Amino acid sequence: MLKSSNKAREIGRNVRTALGKNSKGLATSLQRPHPTGDGMEICDTQTSLVDASIDEATARFTRATDISPFMTDPLLSEVGPMAELPGADVILAGTFECPPETDQYTQLLIQHLATPPEVMAAGDIPLDIPLKEHQRAWKQQNHHTAADPRNLSFAHHKAGAHDKSISQVDTTIRSAPIQAGFSPPSWEFMSDCSIPKKANNLLASAMRIIVLMAALFNMNNKMIGKRVMERMEDLRLMVQEQAGGRKNHQSAHQALNKVLSSDILRFNRQAGFFCCNDAIQCYDRIAHPVAILALRRLGVPASATESMFGVLQRAKHSVLT
């Protein structure tokens, strides 16, 4: 399997070298339904591009406010938009009593948001950032990674990681928000980029919206995500089928398991089916209170989630064209 993976990567590199880089870049024009309902409107000026991008981003990134029970009363009044109210602690303790009008699936979700006993015994995930870990992490970053242009770039922080004094300052700036639980105003600036998923499809609704964030905020999110994964691995809380992003695991193995399962069904002449569910824009539908509770149940301190999601909820978005 390892040899096959390496061979596939080599073939891919050769193909990309032969064909050249095929980067679609930012969308220079967009299409959206005409306000009168008659046909499509072409947006090819800066003003119309920005308006179309804002309308699409607003509709896409506010879906959870309309469909999530956690974003409407009575749960919103008990848990809060950032899981900061007493109801959140009761859910984590596993003693929350759902209001009578709560649907059965939300009730099941709330049951599974209780903190596992293993996590209670292990305590909170530490938020300190050792200097060597900070330097090593930045040195591993790609200096071409884009960040919000109103903040320092990845290349700046990567270069600073080679100097002890600069690294100490950066470490302090990174640590303070997640340890004290606040949202730095400079991190609240974000830039939205609309990139076509397909070269000839210019529909605004078909664009991939990439949000550029402050590099330090991005790095903090990576660090917390890494420590959560390590916590789940240490306590064996990760399901066996989760192969992506794990050491000594490959997502290709899951495809192999599916093929072998099909073979077994066919050999035994048994009926069976596979459900391949690619949920449409599923990440846009994640309600913040649920995401916060999911992190806190694994040991992420409340101060870290207050900083992470405080930045997102107070973000001031601009559109890059």
C-alpha positions, 0 to 999 in steps of 0.5 A: 500500500505504501509503495502504491501511494508513493507511486501515485504521488510520483505520477501526480507530480510528473503530470503537474510538471508536464501540464503546468500549474493550473491555478484558477485564482480569484473569480474575475466575474460572477453570475447570479439570478437577476433581481427581477427574476429574468435570467442571470446577472453578470457581475464583472465590475468591482462593485458588483463583484463585491455585492454578489460575494457579500450576498452569497457569503452572508446566505452561506455562513448564516445557515446555522442560525435558521436550522440549528435548535441551539441557535433558537429558543429555548436552547439558545437562552439556556446555552448561549451563542458561545456556550457561556451560560450555565446550561452549557456546563450542565450539558457537559456534566451530563445532567441537562434536562431538555425542554419538552419541545426539543426534537429527539435527534437534538436530545441524542446529540445533547446526551453525547455532548457529556464529558467522558469519564476519561477526559474528566480524569485527565483534566483540561488540555494545557494551553502553554506554548513552549518556545521550542514548540512555537519555533518548530511549528512555524519553521514547518509552515509554508511561507506561501500560505496566505493570511489576512493582508492587514496582519503579518504574513506567514513568511514574517512569522516563519522568519521570526521563528529563527530568532529567540527574542522575536519568538518569545514576543510571538509566543506571548502574543499567541498565548495571552488570548487563549489563556485569558479568553479574549478576542484581539481586535487585530485578529478580527479582520478577515478577507473573503476570496471567491475561487471557482470550483470549476473553470467554466462555472461562474455562479456565485453559489458555486464558488469556493469561499476561502476566508483568510485569517490572521496568521497567529490566530490560524496557528493557535487553531492548528495547535488546539486542533493538534492537542485535541487529536492527541488527547483523543488518541491517548484516551482511545476516543477516536473511532476506528473508521476515522483515518484522515489526519491520524498517524499510521492511518491512511484514508485509502485503507477505508476505500480498500475496506469498502471494496473488501466488504463488497467482495464478502457480500458478493461471495456470500450472496448477501444483500447490502448497501453503502451510503455515500453522503457528501453533505452540501456545505456541511461546515457552514451549518455547524452552530458555534455552541455545538462546536464549542461544547464538542471541544470542551467535552474533550478538555479544551478550556473555556478560555480557549473557545472564548478566544477562538469563537469570539474572533469568528463572531466579531469578525469584520469581513472584507472581499478580495477581488 
